[in-house]
Amino acid sequence: MQIVNLHDHPEWLPEVAHWIYTEFIETLRPTLTRAAVIAALQERQAQTLPLTYVGVVDGTCVATVSLVGNDLGARPEWSPWLASLYVLPAMRGQGCARQLIDHIQSVAAGLGHTTLYLRTETAAAYYRRLGWRQIDALTDEFQLFTEVFARDLG
């Protein structure tokens, strides 16, 4: 799988926006709109946060992940965050997610960060298996119970 910056491939923006909206927002965070997701992705830069990457196999966009300044309003002091990790169902179990996570860790470290954070409502066991440590668990502003993990990059 090749990993490229969404900023350099705007042709995949509608597909990535759809994945992020339907997977992470539509039923869980109803106050956020699809248009807001599209607008946020259109503002992504090439080298400064927030950054969004896509995984490409045989010319097809199959996965996405972002590196954002904050992904949890209750913890503004923690930054940056791995966010919006999504892999097409047909591509799951093939290492795509792990490659994207490794890529985000490398990008964050390259930007000078020593710790990377993430939140999850559904995949805590997966991140534990990858060596992430749970540092918090709380109910967020959308009334979602979320677990927070950290990973040292040094």
C-alpha positions as CSV (number, residue, x, y, z in Angstrom):
1,M,0.0,0.0,0.0
2,Q,1.2,3.5,-0.9
3,I,0.5,6.3,1.6
4,V,0.0,9.8,0.2
5,N,-1.1,13.1,1.6
6,L,-4.8,13.9,0.8
7,H,-3.7,17.5,0.2
8,D,-1.9,16.3,-2.9
9,H,-4.8,14.2,-4.1
10,P,-8.0,16.2,-3.8
11,E,-9.8,13.8,-6.1
12,W,-10.2,11.4,-3.1
13,L,-11.6,14.1,-0.8
14,P,-15.3,13.3,-1.4
15,E,-14.7,9.6,-0.7
16,V,-12.6,10.3,2.4
17,A,-15.2,12.8,3.7
18,H,-17.9,10.1,3.2
19,W,-16.0,7.5,5.1
20,I,-15.2,9.9,8.0
21,Y,-18.8,11.2,8.1
22,T,-20.5,7.8,8.0
23,E,-18.1,6.0,10.3
24,F,-17.4,8.6,13.0
25,I,-20.0,11.4,12.9
26,E,-23.4,10.7,11.3
27,T,-24.9,8.7,14.2
28,L,-22.5,9.5,17.0
29,R,-22.1,13.3,16.7
30,P,-25.3,14.5,15.0
31,T,-24.6,18.2,15.5
32,L,-21.7,18.0,13.0
33,T,-22.6,18.0,9.3
34,R,-21.2,16.4,6.2
35,A,-20.5,19.8,4.8
36,A,-18.3,20.6,7.9
37,V,-16.3,17.4,7.3
38,I,-15.7,18.4,3.6
39,A,-14.7,21.9,4.6
40,A,-12.3,20.7,7.2
41,L,-10.7,18.3,4.7
42,Q,-10.4,21.0,2.1
43,E,-8.4,23.1,4.5
44,R,-5.8,20.4,5.1
45,Q,-2.2,21.4,4.5
46,A,0.7,19.6,3.1
47,Q,3.1,19.9,6.1
48,T,1.3,21.4,9.1
49,L,-1.5,20.0,11.3
50,P,-4.1,18.9,10.6
51,L,-2.8,16.4,8.1
52,T,-4.8,13.6,6.4
53,Y,-3.3,10.7,4.5
54,V,-4.8,8.0,2.3
55,G,-3.8,4.5,1.6
56,V,-3.7,3.6,-2.1
57,V,-3.7,0.1,-3.6
58,D,-3.6,-0.3,-7.4
59,G,-4.7,3.3,-7.9
60,T,-7.6,3.0,-5.5
61,C,-8.1,4.8,-2.3
62,V,-8.7,2.1,0.4
63,A,-8.0,3.8,3.7
64,T,-7.4,7.0,5.5
65,V,-6.0,8.5,8.8
66,S,-5.4,12.0,10.1
67,L,-3.0,13.7,12.5
68,V,-4.8,16.5,14.3
69,G,-3.9,19.0,17.0
70,N,-6.8,17.8,19.3
71,D,-9.5,15.2,19.1
72,L,-11.0,15.6,22.5
73,G,-12.2,18.9,23.9
74,A,-11.9,17.7,27.5
75,R,-8.1,17.2,27.0
76,P,-6.8,20.3,25.1
77,E,-3.4,19.9,26.7
78,W,-2.7,16.7,24.8
79,S,-1.4,16.9,21.3
80,P,-1.2,15.6,18.6
81,W,-3.8,13.0,18.0
82,L,-4.1,10.1,15.5
83,A,-7.7,10.4,14.3
84,S,-10.2,9.1,11.8
85,L,-8.5,5.8,11.0
86,Y,-10.6,4.0,8.5
87,V,-10.0,1.0,6.2
88,L,-12.5,-0.3,3.6
89,P,-14.0,-3.5,5.0
90,A,-12.7,-5.5,2.0
91,M,-9.1,-4.4,2.9
92,R,-9.3,-5.1,6.7
93,G,-7.0,-7.8,8.1
94,Q,-4.3,-7.1,5.6
95,G,-2.1,-4.7,7.6
96,C,-3.4,-1.4,6.1
97,A,-4.4,0.1,9.5
98,R,-1.0,-0.8,11.0
99,Q,0.8,0.8,8.1
100,L,-1.2,4.0,8.5
101,I,-0.6,4.1,12.2
102,D,3.1,3.6,11.7
103,H,3.1,6.4,9.1
104,I,1.3,8.8,11.5
105,Q,3.7,8.0,14.3
106,S,6.6,8.8,12.0
107,V,5.1,12.0,10.8
108,A,4.4,13.1,14.4
109,A,7.9,12.3,15.4
110,G,9.3,14.1,12.4
111,L,7.4,17.2,13.5
112,G,9.1,17.0,16.9
113,H,6.4,15.4,19.0
114,T,7.4,12.9,21.6
115,T,3.9,11.5,22.4
116,L,0.9,10.7,20.2
117,Y,-2.6,10.3,21.5
118,L,-5.8,8.7,20.2
119,R,-9.4,8.1,21.3
120,T,-11.6,5.2,20.5
121,E,-15.1,4.1,21.3
122,T,-14.8,0.7,19.7
123,A,-11.2,-0.4,19.2
124,A,-9.4,-0.3,22.5
125,A,-8.4,-4.0,22.4
126,Y,-6.7,-3.4,19.0
127,Y,-4.6,-0.5,20.2
128,R,-3.6,-2.4,23.3
129,R,-2.3,-5.2,21.1
130,L,-0.2,-2.6,19.2
131,G,1.4,-1.5,22.5
132,W,-0.6,1.7,23.1
133,R,-1.2,2.5,26.8
134,Q,-4.6,3.6,28.1
135,I,-4.3,6.9,30.0
136,D,-7.9,8.0,30.4
137,A,-11.6,7.0,29.9
138,L,-14.4,9.5,30.0
139,T,-17.7,10.6,28.5
140,D,-17.1,13.3,25.9
141,E,-19.2,16.3,24.9
142,F,-21.3,14.1,22.6
143,Q,-22.1,11.8,25.5
144,L,-19.9,9.1,24.0
145,F,-17.8,6.9,26.4
146,T,-14.3,7.0,24.9
147,E,-11.0,5.5,25.9
148,V,-7.8,7.6,25.5
149,F,-4.5,6.0,24.6
150,A,-1.0,7.4,24.3
151,R,2.2,6.2,22.6
152,D,5.7,7.4,23.2
153,L,7.5,8.3,19.9
154,G,11.0,8.6,21.3
